[in-house]
Amino acid sequence: MAERLELKIFCGDADREVCGVYCCDLLSRVLVSAEEGSVWLTVMNNANVAAVAYAKGLSAAVLTEGFIPDGELLNAARTHGVCLLGTSLSTYGLSCELYGIFGS
C-alpha cells in the first residue's frame, strides 16, 4: 500500500497486513471505533497519535495533507513500534485511493 500510493515512511514497518481503513481526527472516537489492523488517516500531529495507534493495534497511522510528524510524535511512534506514514493527499483523496485497493 505504501509503495503503491507513494506514501512517505516516517518510521516503522510498512509491510504490515492491512484489514481496513479508518478516518478520524478525534482520538476518543478512534479508540472506540477503529478496528485492529486498520490504517488510520488523520491530520493530528502529536504523540497521542502513536499512543492510540499502539493501543488499538493499528497497522499504520497516516498523516494526510502534507503534515510532517513533530519530534514527540516521531519518538513515540518509534518507541511503540508504530508505523507512521505521510502523504500530501487530503484525507478524502487518500480514502478514495484506498477504496480502490480495499473497497468492494
Secondary structure as UniProt FT lines:
FT   TURN            2..6
FT   STRAND          8..11
FT   TURN            14..15
FT   STRAND          20..23
FT   HELIX           27..33
FT   TURN            36..37
FT   STRAND          38..42
FT   HELIX           47..56
FT   STRAND          60..63
FT   TURN            65..66
FT   HELIX           71..80
FT   STRAND          84..86
FT   HELIX           91..102
//
